[in-house]
Amino acid sequence: MGKAFTEDERILVQEKLRRTGLKLFREQGIKGVSIRQLTAAAGIAQGGFYTFYKDKFYFLLDIIEFRINEKLADMKAQWDASLEDPSGYLAGQMYEEGMRLTQNKAFDNTISGTLDIYQNVDKETTGRIRSLYRKYYEELFTFWSKNGYKVKADLEGLLWAIRMESFMITNASSMDKDYMEKILESFCKSVVNDFLKVSR
């Protein structure tokens, strides 16, 4: 049984586990990291892990949600840069984030089994993650509207496109790097062109 933490300790320990997990998964892939290795790197007893998580899979779900929240907050802080060319900005944002994730071994299906994770995520978790992106896009489109743009978006189409992009990224290591970059860029531009219309 894990140690009983105070509320302040819980916050600090969970933050350390998340940060350590993100780093190790990024560098080694998901399958290559054990709970023993994770807790040793975080500097806590292995039993302490189970104070927060049922198993490694639930830990993964937690840090996926945690990192998406962080990343979307970072992107939101840069919205002023989108006003010159909203559609181009969004396509570029999707592409840059996709290319960044191709360098993250946690998203490499060959060493992380990422597709299995996607298939085993429960509907509640999928719904929460989807709602994070939905809220982000709704707020972005409102921001554009308040700054003089007319926005017509197929939000469902954009949300499904993000999911499809994640499938492409998980298999990036099996593709020619130059073609992968071109295909991903073309995909992002096409998605934005098909599901988003922004005009003055």
N, C-alpha and C positions, 0 to 999 in steps of 0.2 A: 504493500500500500504506500502511496506517495506521501511525502511530508505535508503537514498542514501549514499552508502559507498564510500570512496576514494579507489583507487586501492589497496593500502597497507592494508587498513581495510578489503577489500573484501577477500584478501588472508588469513589474520589472522582469520576472522570470519568463513570462509568456512573450514579452517583447524580445528577449534574448533568444528564446527558442525560434521565434519567427525569423529574426534576422540571420541567425546561424543557419536555419533550414534553407532560406532563400540563397544564401551564399554557397552552401554545400551542394544543393540541387543544381544550381547554375553551373558549378564547376565540374561536378561528377555525374550528373544525371540522377534520376530518382531511385532507380534500382540499386545504384552503387552506394547509397547512404543508408546505414542502419540506425536504429534508434539509439543503440549504444554509442555509435560514432557521433551522432547528433548531440546527445546529452553531454558527452565528454567534451566536445568542442564548445558547448554552451556553458560548461562548468557547473553542471547540476547532476545530482544523482539520477540514475536511469529511472528509478521509481517516480521521481518528480514529474517526468513526462506524463505519466498516467493520471496525474492530478488534473491535467487539462484536456487530454485526448484519449479516446478509446484505443486508437491504433494509428499507424502511420498514414493510412488512407484519410482518416478524419483530420489529421494534422495537415495533409496536403490540401484538403478542401479549405481549411481555415486560412492557410497562407496564400492560396490563390485569391480568395476574397479580400484578404488583407492587402495584398499587392495591387489588385485592381483598384481598390479604393484610393490607395496612395498615388498610383499612376494617373488616375482620372483627375485627382486634385492637382497634380503637377501640370497636367495638360490644360486644366481650367485656368490656371494662373497665367497662361500664355494666350488667352483668347484675343487680346487686343491685336495680335499679329495676324489674326484671321480676317480682319475687316477689309483688307485690300483685295483679297480674292478668296471668299469663303469656300467655294467648291474646291479650288486648288489647294487650299490650306487643309481641308479635311482629307482629301485624297493623299496629300503628302504626309499627313499625320498617321494615317492608316499604314502607309508604306514604310515610313521610318520605324514605327513601332513593330511592324512585322519583321523587318530586317534585323532589328535589335534582338528580337526573340529567336531568330535563327541562330544566333550566337550563344543562346542559353541552352545548355545540355538537358535541362529539365523538360524542354519542348521537343527534344530529339526522340522520336518514337523508337528508333533502333536501340537506344540504351536506357530509355525511361519507360517504355510501354505507355506512352501518352494516350494513344487511342483507346487502350483498355480503360484508362482512367476516365476519359470522356464518356465512354459507354456505360460505366458503372456509377456515374454521378447521379444521385437521386433527383427527382423532379423539384423538390423543395430547394436544393442547392442551385440547380440550374436556373430556377425561377429568380432566386436572389441575385445571382450573377447577371442574369439578363436584365433585371430591374435596375441594376447599377448603371449599365450602359444606356438603358432607356432614359433614365433620369438625366444622365450626362448629355445625351443628344437633345432632349427636350429643353434643357437649360441653355445649351449652345444655340439652338434655333431661336429661342426667345431673345437671347443676347443679340443675335443678328437682326431680329425684327425691331428691337429697340434702337438699333443703330441704322435704321432706314432701309433694310432689305425686306423683300417679300420672299418668304420661304415656303416651299411646297415639298414635303418629304414623305416618302413611304418608309416610315420608321421600322415596320416589320421587315421590309426588305433589307434595310441597313443592318438590323440585328442578326438576320440570317447570314448576311455577308461576312460579318465578324466571325461567326462560327465557322463558315467555310474557309476563311482566311487562316483560322487556327489549324484546320486540317492540313492545309497546304504547308504551313510552317513546320508541323510535326514531321513532315517527310522531306524537308529541305535538304537534309544531308545526303539523300539518295539522288539528288538532281545536280546537274551541272550548275555551278555557282552563278556564272554570268547569265545563263538562261533563267535561273530561278529569280534573280533580281529583276530581269525584264518582265517576266511573267507576272510577278507580284505587283510591280508598278502598273502594268497594263490592267490587271485585275482591279486594283484600287481605283484607278481613274474611271474604269468602266462602271464599277459599282456606284460611285458618286454620280456619274453622269446619268445612270439609269434610275436611281432612287432619290435624287435630290435636285431640285430646281431652285436656284437663288438668283434674284434679280432686283434691281433698284426700282 
